[in-house]
């Protein structure tokens, strides 16, 4: 049976940032600005795609569910008001006491 090689355990992150800032930069100010413009255009494109694929369909679904819920609430309310018309008020309520066992206490 062959033994699997053991790897040393690494604590923390494998990436270690440099302790000192590099003196020379590879890009000048104009290149940084152009890079930022390109990244902003990428961001706008990605957000537009996200809106088309996620936000708009979710909003449409929520709108449809809201309309369905409102329609169901209207039907339920109209059913309640229809039932109220069918019921008749009670003519006389009994005033007679029931269960006089509490009077002896």
C-alpha positions in Angstrom: 0.0 0.0 0.0 1.4 3.4 -0.9 1.3 6.2 1.5 -0.3 9.5 0.5 2.1 12.4 1.0 1.2 14.7 3.8 1.0 18.4 3.1 2.0 20.9 5.7 -0.9 22.7 7.3 -1.1 26.4 6.4 -2.6 28.8 8.9 -4.5 31.8 7.6 -4.5 33.1 4.0 -2.2 31.8 1.3 -2.0 35.3 -0.1 0.4 37.5 1.7 0.3 41.2 0.7 3.6 43.0 0.2 4.9 44.7 3.2 6.2 47.7 1.2 4.6 49.7 -1.6 6.3 49.3 -5.0 8.2 52.4 -6.2 7.3 52.1 -9.9 3.8 51.8 -11.2 3.2 50.3 -14.6 0.4 52.7 -15.6 0.3 56.4 -15.8 -2.7 58.6 -14.8 -4.2 58.6 -18.3 -4.2 54.8 -18.4 -5.8 54.6 -14.9 -8.6 56.9 -16.1 -9.2 54.9 -19.3 -9.2 51.7 -17.2 -11.8 53.2 -14.9 -14.0 54.2 -17.9 -13.8 50.7 -19.3 -14.7 49.1 -16.0 -17.6 51.5 -15.6 -18.9 50.5 -19.0 -18.6 46.9 -18.1 -20.5 47.5 -14.8 -23.3 49.3 -16.7 -23.6 46.5 -19.2 -23.7 43.8 -16.5 -26.2 45.7 -14.5 -28.4 46.1 -17.5 -28.3 42.4 -18.2 -29.0 41.7 -14.6 -32.0 44.0 -14.8 -33.4 42.3 -17.9 -32.8 38.8 -16.5 -33.7 39.2 -12.8 -35.3 42.5 -11.8 -37.9 42.9 -14.5 -39.2 39.4 -14.4 -39.4 39.5 -10.6 -41.2 42.8 -10.7 -43.7 41.5 -13.3 -44.4 38.4 -11.2 -44.9 40.5 -8.0 -47.2 42.8 -9.9 -49.3 39.8 -11.2 -49.5 38.3 -7.7 -50.6 41.6 -6.3 -53.4 41.9 -8.9 -54.5 38.3 -8.1 -54.5 39.0 -4.4 -56.5 42.2 -4.9 -59.1 40.3 -7.0 -59.4 37.6 -4.4 -59.8 40.2 -1.6 -62.6 41.9 -3.7 -64.4 38.5 -4.2 -64.1 37.7 -0.5 -65.4 41.1 0.5 -68.3 40.9 -1.8 -69.1 37.4 -0.5 -69.1 38.8 3.1 -71.4 41.7 2.1 -73.8 39.2 0.3 -74.0 37.1 3.5 -74.8 40.1 5.7 -77.9 40.8 3.6 -79.2 37.3 4.1 -79.0 37.3 7.9 -81.9 38.8 9.9 -81.5 40.7 13.2 -82.6 39.0 16.4 -86.0 40.3 17.6 -85.6 39.7 21.3 -82.7 38.7 23.5 -83.5 36.7 26.7 -82.9 38.7 29.9 -83.4 35.6 32.1 -80.5 34.6 34.2 -79.1 31.2 33.7 -77.2 29.3 36.4 -78.0 30.8 39.7 -75.5 28.8 41.6 -73.1 31.8 41.7 -75.6 33.8 43.7 -75.1 31.7 46.9 -71.4 32.6 47.1 
